[in-house]
Every structure is written in structure tokens, then in C-alpha cells.
Amino acid sequence: MTVEGSFEASEPSMLWATATSILSRTSTKNDSIEPVLVTADFATALNGVNGTKDHLFKLMLWWSLGVLAILILVLRIYQRWRAHLRHLIAMSLSGNQQVYFSRNQTSWVWKIKKQFTYAPLKSKRHNREIRLSAALNMGTIPSRSQATLLFLFFFSNIAYTLAVDWRQMNHYAVAAEMRGRTGVLAVINMIPLIMFAGRNNPLIGILQVSFDTFNLMHRWTGRIVILESVLHTGCWAYVKYAATGWGGLWSQLQSDKFSGWGMVGTAAMFLILIVSFSPVRHAFYETFLDVHIILAAVALVGIYIHCDAGKLPQLTYVKVIILLWAADRVGRIFRIIWYNYSRSGWTNATIQAVSGDACRVTLHCPRKINISAGSHAYLRFGSINPWESHPFSIAWVDHIPSQGELPTSEKGNDGRLRDSETVTDVSFIIHAQTGMTRKLYDRAKKCAPNALNLRAALEGPYGGHHSLDSYGHAVLFAGSSGITHQISFVRHLILASTERSVATRKITLIWIIRDAEHLEWLRPWMDVILRMPGRRECLIIKLFVTRPKNPGEIRSPSNTVQMFPGRPNVRLLLQNEVREQVGAMCVTVCGPGGLADNVREAVRDVQEDGVVDFIEESFTW
């Protein structure tokens, strides 16, 4: 055999050996960087999770919420500055001298208010409830501005969720990446979810955004969190089932604390979604509230154990969520104890049944409580569903000396009592509906003509962030017991107008009631208002009785207190007010959703005619 023949014979074996060596080295190198994962691996730990993208989208979510809050804050600061400047200038001017403030200085401002800020989502309906029947209440429709915020928040979460590597051939890897993404988003979104629900939410006062709007955001954020939690669990279950079947899946849920408690958290959230369905929530609200709190606590426990057992980085955020929830609860307990207990005793309530299925309730608090006009509080009654608290607008506030103290010159340089020597009586009108309010009315009615006395607790005050002091003209619409919100503004504005400490020179109170006997609700307080100095110069009251027993008995007692049978033409009433507008005008409404929508529509119609702002007080859930 020649040398060439020997070389040719050995060449194939040499090439094979070389190729095998190269492939072996390449395989070893690749395995050290990215090991090959089987199906079961994608259901384990953080395998397949894209931590870099998860962190990026977490930051994007936080930055978007932060930028939105800053924009709203800047807008509110600008609005407050303008209102404060107008207040300082106009409070020393007569009504005729405030003409400048009644005119639109720019066209774009009133157009934005008409087409966006005050606009309902579509045509007119916003707070009027959608009822499929007497028992089926589907809730309300967001306004155009609220819907915009919800749209941006909802679809940004969808975009973050779907931003996975769909090019991967292994769809179990896609499921693993989506599992990680939805888990991170669900936990991060729970922080604003808890903040939006808190009664002590500091953003309400800072951003001047109503609790009603935050409650709406809470409901929709909750739906997003539940959807992401279900997707998170579903992606894991899909891969686990593919790898081990139902037997392996159930076995891991039962034996593995990480997986089992994660499923508990998701199941609790899904149950919250079911009981929060609008018809169920509205039909059984008091029961829903108790079940909601219990399920939320179970969900938090499940999520905490899930993240702790898996040593997940999201555990820190879960601790923040629990801290926020606990802080709101502790703050509420502190408010209750501080305002309702002192060395002189606990808060007592005097409840008097009045005509029209209502109660006049006065809480005698053992401390002085500073309460702004337009505030509300949550009430508890010791012997009537004490675990429940319900919001009611504060109608009347009186500060009186404690234990018979009298303001003498010895009390201070100005002859006023110190706060420690003053107690506060806070009064409400509670219209009997169902549940606690009906029980309260029935017990008070049994005691008539005497008053019912119960131990009670006031939690609050909340709200009261809107000031009407810079407006020369205030138009206040009230429907039924919504008068309690407006009467506090009337009292404050009359007193301040007489002292020339506000710009207000004209107040029009429009109260719509079903029966004339409802006038009894306000009798003691209305008597005080009608005797206030300067009342005739600034206040006009228009009463509309929609279902009078005898229309002929509906007569106006004076030019400043007028009574009419039937429903009011809200658009015509407001147009008449605008024709006689004094300075900047503010229109507020508190009452049924249908009335609020009518007033909103009328305010939008007159935006081009002058400066007319709109404030709606509502409690929707």
C-alpha cells in the first residue's frame, strides 16, 4: 500500500473524528449557557420567565401612573390658584362688579369642559342606574374622562401581557413567559387597587378627585388584577397538565405549598369577581361587603405565602400591599376612637323618626370636630348591625360648650372656648331603604313621639374638598335626601357672604321632593337659615313637589321661598340663572342619578354662555 493510499483510506475516519470533536465541544458550550428544557421545566420556578421584560413593563406601568398623577396635580394647582386669586379679588366686590369673572376668556376651556370633562360617555346617561328590572341593577356608565383613563389603563395592561416572544416554536415556553408577566403585573396592580379603595386615600385631597371616581377605578383595577391572576394560574396549569396530566397537577397543588397557596389566592380573587357582579352587588350590598373583605384577606394571605415559599422578588410588593391595607384600617380605627371617645364618655345618637320614611339623626360627639361644608361620614350604631358602616352627607354641625361651659373672657383673649371645652353635634337625614337604614327607622318609629337614643360612632369626616367661596353665583340642586349635602353649603355661604369673606352674592337652592311632608326633614335647620342676617339679599329657594296629594295646596310663601307642583325643567331653570348670572357660577347636584344627569346636560348646554363649573356629589358602588 502506498502512502497516498494509506492517507486516502484514513481520510474519512479522520474527518468524522474531527466533526464529532467539534460538535461535542459546541454541545458542551451551549449546554453550559442554555440547557435544553423539557415541558415539565416550564411549569417550575422561573424557567421560561423573561425577568428583563417583566422589570421593564413594571417600570412603564409605574411611570405611566406617576405621570398621570403629576398631570392631574399640576392641573389642580392651576385651578386652585385661579380660584384663590378670583376669591381674593371678588370677595370685596358687589355682584355687578363681578361681570368680568362671568365671561369666558378663552374658547378652548369651555369646549374641553363641554366635550370631555363634564361629558357622559355617549349622549346623556352617566349616573342614572341601568335597571333590567326592579331587582336587576347593572350599575352606572363612566363619564368620558373616566372612560378615557380606564381605556388607557386597561389596554396598556393587555399590551404588556401580550408582549411575549411569539416566535418561539415551543408554545410551552410562550406560556411560561406569559405566566411570569401576568404574575408580576397582577402584584404590581394590587398596589393602586388597595390605594383606590381606601377611605383615607391621600390622593383624594391632593388630586381633588372624588372617592366615587377612585371607587370606580378600584372596581376596574380589581377586574384587571383578577384577569391577570387567572391567566397566571392558567398558564402554569396548562404546562403542568401537558407534562404530568391531571394527576400530577392535583398532586402538586396538594403537596406543594408554593403552588397550593397560589391557587388559593387565585380562587379567592375569582370568587370576588363572581360576588362583585353588579346585580348581585346592588341587590345584597351589605352581605357583599362582608364577603368581599373576607375573600380579599384570604387572597392576600394566599399571595403572600405563594411569593414567600417561592422566594419570589415580588414578595416585597406584597408586603407593601398588606401595609397599605392595614394602614387604612388602622387609620379608620384611630379616627373612630379619637372622635367618639373622651374622658366624658362615648358618642351617643338621638334618632327621631320623621314623615316620609326618614330619620333625623344627631350624633353628640365628645370632642370638637372641624367639618367643612359638603363633607360626609360613615355611621355605626351599636345595637343595629354594628359591624356595618354606611356613608351619609353631613347636614348640620353645631359646636357647643361641654358640661355647661360658657364663653367668658376668662377662657381666652377673644372670649372663645378652647377646643378641649367644646363638643360637636353632627346631624344627618337618613332615608329608610333596606337593611340597616330600614331597621333604624322602624326602631325610631316605635319610640315616636319620643326620640330613640343609641350608642353610635362617627367615622370621618371625609370629603369637603370642594370650595364654592370663589364663585359669585351658586346654584344647588338637591333630590330627596340629597338636600343634606347642599344645606351645609347654604349655611356657610350665607354667613360668609354677610361677612364679605366669600365672593358669593347669589345662592339658588332647588330641592325636588316627592311629597310636601318631606319638608319636615329640614324644619329645625331651615328655620335657622331663614332667620340668618342677609339671607333675603342672597338666597332664593325653589321647592318642587313631584307627587303632591293636593296640588292646590302648593303655594309660595314668599318671593324668596317658592313652591311648585310637578317636576322641574332643569334646562330652563339653569338658563334663567345664567341670564341673571353674578360672577363665576358653580352648579352642584346631589340626588338620584337621573337628576344628576339632567343637571349635567343642562350645564354642558350653557358652557358657551359664561363661566359655569359643575360639581356632582354621588355615592356609587
C-alpha positions in Angstrom: 0.0 0.0 0.0 1.4 3.4 -0.9 1.5 6.4 1.4 -1.2 8.1 -0.7 -3.4 5.1 -0.5 -3.0 5.0 3.2 -3.9 8.6 3.6 -7.0 8.3 1.4 -8.1 5.3 3.3 -7.8 7.0 6.6 -9.3 10.4 5.5 -13.0 9.6 6.1 -12.3 8.4 9.6 -10.2 11.5 10.4 -13.0 13.8 9.1 -15.6 12.0 11.1 -13.5 12.2 14.3 -12.9 15.9 13.7 -16.6 16.7 13.1 -17.5 14.7 16.2 -15.0 16.6 18.3 -16.3 20.0 17.1 -20.0 19.0 17.7 -19.1 17.7 21.1 -17.3 20.9 22.1 -20.2 23.0 20.7 -22.8 21.0 22.5 -20.9 21.3 25.8 -20.5 25.0 25.3 -24.2 25.6 24.5 -25.4 23.3 27.4 -23.4 25.4 29.8 -25.2 28.6 28.7 -28.8 27.5 28.0 -29.7 23.9 29.0 -32.4 22.2 27.0 -35.7 22.4 28.9 -38.4 19.8 28.7 -42.1 20.5 29.0 -42.2 20.0 32.8 -39.4 22.5 33.4 -41.6 25.4 32.0 -44.0 24.8 35.0 -41.2 25.0 37.5 -39.7 28.1 39.3 -38.8 30.9 37.0 -37.9 28.8 34.0 -39.0 30.5 30.8 -39.8 33.7 32.6 -38.4 36.9 30.9 -37.3 38.8 34.0 -35.8 41.7 32.0 -39.0 42.5 30.2 -41.1 42.0 33.3 -39.0 44.6 35.1 -39.3 47.0 32.1 -43.1 46.7 32.0 -43.3 47.1 35.7 -41.4 50.4 35.4 -43.5 51.5 32.5 -46.7 50.8 34.5 -45.4 52.8 37.5 -44.2 55.7 35.3 -47.5 55.9 33.4 -49.5 56.1 36.7 -47.0 58.6 38.1 -47.0 60.9 35.1 -50.8 60.8 35.1 -50.9 61.8 38.8 -48.5 64.6 38.2 -50.5 66.0 35.2 -53.7 66.0 37.3 -51.8 67.6 40.2 -50.5 70.4 38.0 -54.0 71.0 36.7 -55.4 71.1 40.2 -52.7 73.5 41.4 -53.5 75.8 38.4 -57.3 75.6 39.1 -56.8 76.3 42.8 -54.5 79.3 42.1 -57.1 80.8 39.7 -59.9 80.2 42.2 -57.9 81.7 45.1 -57.0 84.7 43.0 -60.7 85.1 42.0 -61.7 84.7 45.6 -59.3 87.4 46.8 -60.4 89.9 44.2 -64.2 89.2 44.1 -65.0 88.9 47.8 -64.8 92.7 48.2 -66.9 93.4 45.0 -70.6 93.7 44.6 -72.5 91.4 42.2 -72.5 94.0 39.4 -68.7 94.4 39.7 -68.1 90.7 39.1 -69.1 90.7 35.4 -65.5 90.0 34.3 -65.5 86.7 36.1 -68.7 85.6 34.5 -67.3 85.7 30.9 -65.3 83.1 29.1 -61.9 84.5 28.5 -60.8 81.7 26.1 -62.9 79.4 23.9 -60.9 76.2 24.4 -61.6 76.0 28.2 -65.4 75.8 27.9 -65.0 73.4 24.9 -62.9 71.0 26.9 -65.4 71.1 29.8 -68.3 70.5 27.5 -66.9 67.8 25.3 -64.6 66.0 27.8 -64.6 67.0 31.5 -68.3 67.1 32.1 -69.4 64.9 29.2 -71.0 61.5 29.6 -69.6 58.6 27.7 -72.1 58.8 24.8 -75.2 61.0 25.0 -76.7 61.9 28.4 -76.6 58.9 30.7 -73.9 58.7 33.4 -75.1 58.2 37.0 -78.7 57.1 36.2 -78.6 53.4 37.0 -79.2 50.8 34.3 -82.0 48.6 35.5 -83.1 45.5 33.7 -85.9 45.1 36.2 -86.8 46.3 39.7 -84.4 43.7 41.1 -81.6 43.8 38.5 -79.3 46.8 38.7 -76.4 46.9 36.3 -74.8 50.0 37.8 -73.8 53.2 36.0 -71.8 54.3 32.9 -68.5 56.1 33.3 -68.1 59.6 32.1 -66.0 60.4 29.0 -63.0 61.4 31.1 -63.3 58.4 33.4 -63.7 56.1 30.4 -60.5 57.5 28.8 -58.5 56.7 31.9 -60.0 53.2 32.1 -59.3 52.6 28.5 -55.6 53.6 28.7 -55.1 51.6 31.9 -56.9 48.5 30.7 -55.3 48.3 27.2 -51.8 49.1 28.5 -52.1 46.1 30.7 -53.2 44.0 27.8 -50.3 45.2 25.7 -47.8 44.4 28.5 -49.3 40.9 28.9 -49.2 40.1 25.2 -45.6 41.4 24.6 -44.1 37.9 24.7 -41.8 36.2 22.2 -44.4 34.6 19.9 -41.7 33.4 17.5 -40.7 30.6 19.8 -41.6 27.2 18.4 -42.2 25.8 21.8 -45.6 27.1 22.9 -44.9 25.9 26.5 -42.1 28.5 26.6 -44.6 31.2 25.5 -46.9 30.1 28.3 -44.1 30.3 30.8 -43.2 33.8 29.7 -46.8 34.9 30.0 -47.1 33.2 33.4 -44.3 35.4 34.7 -45.6 38.5 33.0 -49.1 38.2 34.4 -47.9 37.3 37.9 -45.7 40.5 38.0 -48.5 42.7 36.6 -51.1 41.3 39.0 -49.0 42.0 42.1 -47.9 45.5 40.9 -51.5 46.5 40.1 -52.7 45.4 43.5 -50.9 48.5 45.0 -53.1 51.0 43.2 -56.0 48.6 43.7 -55.7 48.9 47.5 -55.0 52.7 47.4 -58.1 53.4 45.3 -60.3 51.6 47.8 -59.1 53.3 50.9 -61.3 55.8 52.7 -58.1 57.6 53.9 -56.6 57.7 50.4 -54.4 60.8 50.5 -54.8 61.2 46.7 -58.4 62.2 47.1 -57.4 65.5 48.8 -54.2 66.0 46.9 -55.6 65.5 43.4 -59.2 66.7 44.2 -60.5 63.5 42.7 -63.7 62.2 44.3 -63.9 59.0 46.2 -66.6 58.0 43.8 -64.1 58.1 40.9 -61.5 56.3 42.9 -64.0 53.6 43.7 -64.8 53.2 40.0 -61.0 52.8 39.3 -60.8 50.3 42.2 -63.5 48.1 40.6 -61.9 48.1 37.2 -58.4 47.7 38.5 -59.7 44.7 40.5 -61.1 43.1 37.3 -57.7 43.6 35.7 -55.9 42.0 38.6 -58.3 39.1 38.7 -57.9 38.5 34.9 -54.1 38.6 35.2 -54.2 36.2 38.2 -56.4 33.7 36.3 -54.1 33.9 33.3 -51.0 33.5 35.6 -52.5 30.3 37.1 -53.9 29.1 33.8 -50.6 29.3 32.0 -48.9 27.2 34.8 -51.8 24.7 34.8 -51.6 24.3 31.0 -47.9 23.4 31.0 -48.2 21.2 34.2 -51.1 19.3 32.7 -49.2 18.7 29.4 -46.3 17.3 31.4 -47.9 15.2 34.1 -51.6 15.1 33.4 -54.4 15.9 35.9 -53.0 13.5 38.5 -49.6 15.3 38.6 -51.3 18.7 38.6 -53.6 17.9 41.6 -50.8 16.1 43.4 -48.6 19.2 43.3 -51.4 21.5 44.4 -52.0 19.3 47.5 -48.3 18.7 48.4 -46.5 21.9 47.3 -47.1 25.0 49.4 -45.9 27.3 46.6 -48.5 26.0 44.1 -51.3 25.3 46.5 -51.4 28.7 48.1 -51.1 30.4 44.8 -54.2 28.6 43.7 -55.9 29.6 46.9 -55.2 33.3 46.1 -56.5 33.0 42.6 -59.6 31.1 43.7 -60.4 33.8 46.2 -60.0 36.5 43.6 -62.2 34.7 41.2 -64.9 34.4 43.9 -64.6 38.2 44.4 -65.3 38.6 40.7 -68.5 36.5 41.0 -69.9 38.2 44.1 -69.0 41.6 42.6 -71.2 41.1 39.6 -73.3 44.3 39.5 -76.8 42.8 40.0 -75.5 40.7 43.0 -73.6 43.6 44.5 -76.5 46.0 44.3 -79.1 43.5 45.5 -77.1 42.3 48.5 -74.7 45.1 49.1 -74.3 44.7 52.9 -73.6 40.9 52.5 -71.4 41.6 49.5 -69.2 44.0 51.6 -68.6 41.4 54.3 -67.9 38.6 51.9 -65.6 40.9 49.8 -63.5 41.8 52.8 -63.1 38.1 53.9 -62.2 37.0 50.4 -59.7 39.9 50.0 -58.0 38.8 53.2 -57.8 35.2 52.0 -56.4 36.3 48.7 -53.7 38.4 50.4 -52.7 35.5 52.6 -52.5 33.1 49.7 -50.4 35.5 47.6 -48.1 36.2 50.5 -47.4 32.5 51.2 -47.1 31.9 47.5 -44.4 34.5 47.0 -42.6 33.7 50.3 -42.5 29.9 49.5 -41.1 30.5 46.1 -38.7 33.2 47.2 -40.1 35.5 44.6 -38.8 39.1 44.3 -42.5 40.3 44.3 -42.7 39.4 48.0 -41.6 43.0 48.8 -44.5 44.4 46.9 -46.9 42.0 48.6 -45.7 43.4 52.0 -46.3 46.9 50.8 -49.9 45.9 49.7 -50.6 44.4 53.1 -49.1 47.5 54.8 -51.3 49.9 52.8 -54.4 47.8 53.6 -53.5 47.7 57.3 -52.7 51.4 57.4 -56.1 52.3 56.1 -57.8 50.0 58.6 -55.7 51.4 61.5 -56.4 54.9 60.4 -60.1 54.3 60.4 -60.0 52.7 63.9 -57.9 55.7 65.1 -60.5 58.1 63.7 -63.3 56.3 65.4 -61.7 56.2 68.8 -60.4 59.8 68.7 -63.6 61.5 67.6 -66.0 59.3 69.5 -64.3 58.7 72.9 -63.1 61.0 75.6 -63.0 61.0 79.4 -66.6 62.3 79.4 -67.8 59.2 77.6 -68.7 57.8 74.1 -70.7 59.2 71.3 -74.5 58.9 71.6 -77.1 59.3 68.9 -80.5 60.8 69.1 -82.8 59.4 66.4 -86.2 60.9 65.6 -88.5 59.4 63.0 -90.0 62.0 60.7 -92.6 61.8 58.0 -91.6 60.3 54.6 -89.8 57.2 55.9 -86.8 59.1 57.2 -84.9 59.7 60.4 -83.3 62.9 61.7 -80.1 61.7 63.4 -77.9 63.8 65.6 -74.6 62.4 67.0 -73.4 64.0 70.2 -69.6 63.7 69.9 -67.5 64.2 73.0 -64.9 66.3 71.1 -64.8 69.3 68.8 -64.7 68.2 65.2 -63.9 70.6 62.4 -66.2 69.8 59.5 -66.2 71.5 56.1 -69.3 72.1 54.1 -70.0 69.2 51.7 -68.5 66.6 54.0 -69.8 63.1 54.7 -69.2 60.5 57.3 -69.7 56.8 57.9 -72.1 55.9 60.8 -72.3 52.8 63.0 -75.0 52.1 65.5 -74.2 49.8 68.5 -77.3 47.7 68.5 -78.1 47.8 64.8 -75.7 45.9 62.6 -72.6 47.3 64.5 -70.2 45.7 62.0 -71.6 47.8 59.2 -70.8 51.4 58.4 -72.7 53.5 55.8 -71.9 56.9 54.3 -74.2 59.9 54.8 -73.9 63.5 53.9 -73.5 65.8 56.9 -76.4 68.2 57.0 -75.8 70.3 60.1 -72.9 70.9 62.6 -73.1 72.7 66.0 -70.2 73.4 68.3 -71.5 73.8 71.9 -69.8 74.2 75.3 -69.1 70.9 77.1 -70.6 70.4 80.6 -72.4 73.7 80.5 -69.3 75.8 79.9 -69.9 79.4 78.8 -67.6 81.6 76.7 -66.3 84.2 79.1 -63.3 86.5 79.0 -61.5 84.1 81.3 -61.5 81.4 78.6 -59.2 83.3 76.3 -58.4 86.7 74.9 -61.2 86.6 72.4 -63.8 85.1 74.7 -64.0 81.9 72.8 -63.9 78.4 74.3 -60.9 76.3 73.8 -61.3 73.1 71.7 -61.0 71.0 74.8 -64.0 72.7 76.2 -66.2 72.3 73.1 -68.2 69.3 71.8 -69.8 68.8 68.4 -73.3 67.8 67.4 -73.4 66.3 63.9 -76.8 65.9 62.2 -77.9 63.7 59.3 -81.1 62.8 57.4 -81.3 59.1 56.8 -83.9 58.0 54.3 -85.0 54.4 55.0 -84.3 52.0 52.2 -83.4 48.4 53.2 -81.1 46.8 55.7 -79.6 49.0 58.4 -81.5 52.2 57.4 -84.9 50.4 57.5 -84.1 48.8 60.9 -83.1 52.2 62.2 -86.3 53.9 61.0 -88.5 51.1 62.4 -87.0 51.3 65.8 -87.2 55.1 65.9 -90.8 55.0 64.7 -91.7 52.7 67.6 -90.4 55.3 70.0 -92.3 58.2 68.5 -93.1 60.9 69.5 -90.0 60.4 71.8 -86.6 60.1 70.3 -84.5 56.9 70.2 -81.2 57.0 71.9 -78.4 54.7 70.9 -74.7 54.4 71.3 -73.1 55.2 67.9 -69.8 56.0 66.2 -68.9 58.5 63.6 -66.1 57.7 61.1 -64.9 60.8 59.3 -65.4 63.4 58.2 -64.4 62.7 54.6 -64.8 64.8 51.5 -65.4 68.5 51.8 -62.6 69.3 49.3 -64.8 71.5 47.0 -65.0 75.1 47.9 -67.6 77.5 46.5 -66.1 80.6 48.1 -64.7 82.0 44.9 -68.0 81.8 42.9 -70.3 84.9 42.8 -73.3 82.7 42.0 -74.0 79.2 43.4 -76.9 77.0 42.1 -77.5 74.0 44.3 -79.7 71.1 43.0 -80.9 68.5 45.5 -83.1 65.5 45.1 -84.8 63.9 48.1 -82.3 63.3 51.0 -79.5 64.9 48.8 -80.5 68.1 50.4 -78.3 67.2 53.3 -75.2 67.8 51.2 -76.5 71.2 49.9 -77.8 72.7 53.2 -74.3 72.8 54.7 -73.2 74.9 51.7 -76.2 77.2 52.1 -75.5 77.9 55.7 -71.8 78.5 55.2 -72.2 80.8 52.1 -74.9 83.0 53.7 -72.8 83.5 56.8 -69.6 84.2 54.9 -71.4 86.4 52.3 -72.7 88.6 55.1 -69.2 88.9 56.4 -67.8 89.6 52.9 -65.3 86.8 53.2 -66.5 85.0 50.1 -67.3 86.1 46.5 -70.8 84.6 46.6 -73.6 87.2 46.2 -76.4 84.9 44.9 -77.5 81.4 46.1 -80.3 79.4 44.4 -81.3 76.3 46.2 -83.5 73.9 44.1 -85.0 71.0 46.1 -87.0 68.3 44.4 -89.1 66.1 46.7 -91.9 63.6 46.2 -94.3 64.8 48.9 -94.7 68.0 50.8 -94.3 66.1 54.1 -90.6 65.8 53.3 -90.2 69.4 54.2 -90.4 68.3 57.8 -86.9 66.7 57.4 -85.2 70.1 57.5 -87.7 72.2 59.5 -85.4 73.0 62.6 -82.5 73.8 60.3 -84.4 75.7 57.7 -85.9 77.9 60.5 -82.4 78.9 61.4 -81.4 79.6 57.8 -84.5 81.8 57.2 -83.6 83.9 60.2 -80.0 84.4 59.3 -79.0 88.1 58.7 -78.6 88.9 55.0 -80.5 85.8 53.9 -83.1 87.7 51.9 -80.4 89.5 49.9 -78.6 86.4 48.6 -80.8 83.2 48.9 -83.7 82.0 46.8 -85.3 78.6 47.5 -87.3 76.8 44.9 -89.2 73.7 46.0 -90.7 71.2 43.6 -93.2 68.6 44.9 -93.4 65.9 42.2 -96.4 64.0 43.7 -98.4 66.4 45.8 -101.5 64.9 47.5 -103.4 68.2 46.7 -101.7 70.4 44.1 -103.9 73.3 45.1 -102.1 73.4 48.5 -98.7 74.0 46.9 -98.3 77.8 47.3 -95.2 80.0 47.5 -95.0 81.6 51.0 -92.8 84.5 49.7 -90.7 85.7 46.7 -87.6 84.1 48.2 -89.2 80.8 49.1 -91.2 79.4 46.1 -93.1 76.1 45.8 -94.2 74.4 42.6 -96.1 71.2 41.8 -94.6 68.7 39.4 -91.1 68.0 38.1 -88.8 70.9 37.3 -87.5 71.8 33.8 -83.8 71.7 34.7 -82.6 73.1 31.4 -85.0 76.1 31.6 -84.1 76.8 35.3 -80.4 76.9 34.6 -80.8 79.1 31.5 -82.7 81.6 33.7 -79.9 81.5 36.2 -77.3 82.1 33.5 -79.3 85.1 32.2 -79.0 86.6 35.7 -75.5 85.3 36.4 -73.4 87.0 39.1 -69.7 86.5 38.6 -68.4 82.9 38.0 -71.1 80.3 38.6 -70.9 76.9 40.2 -73.7 74.3 39.7 -73.7 71.4 42.2 -76.1 68.5 42.4 -76.7 65.7 44.9 -79.5 63.3 44.4 -80.8 60.5 42.2 -78.8 59.6 39.1 -81.5 60.8 36.7 -81.5 64.3 38.3 -77.7 64.4 38.2 -77.7 63.5 34.5 -80.3 66.2 33.7 -78.2 68.9 35.6 -75.0 67.7 33.9 -76.7 68.0 30.4 -78.0 71.5 31.2 -74.6 72.7 32.4 -73.0 71.5 29.2 -75.6 73.3 27.2 -74.7 76.7 28.8 -70.9 76.4 28.6 -70.6 78.8 25.8 -72.7 81.5 27.6 -70.3 82.0 30.5 -68.1 80.6 33.2 -70.2 77.7 34.7 -68.5 75.0 36.6 -70.1 71.7 37.6 -69.7 69.6 40.8 -71.5 66.3 41.3 -71.7 64.5 44.7 -72.6 60.9 44.4 -72.1 57.6 46.2 -72.0 54.8 43.6 -70.7 51.3 44.1 
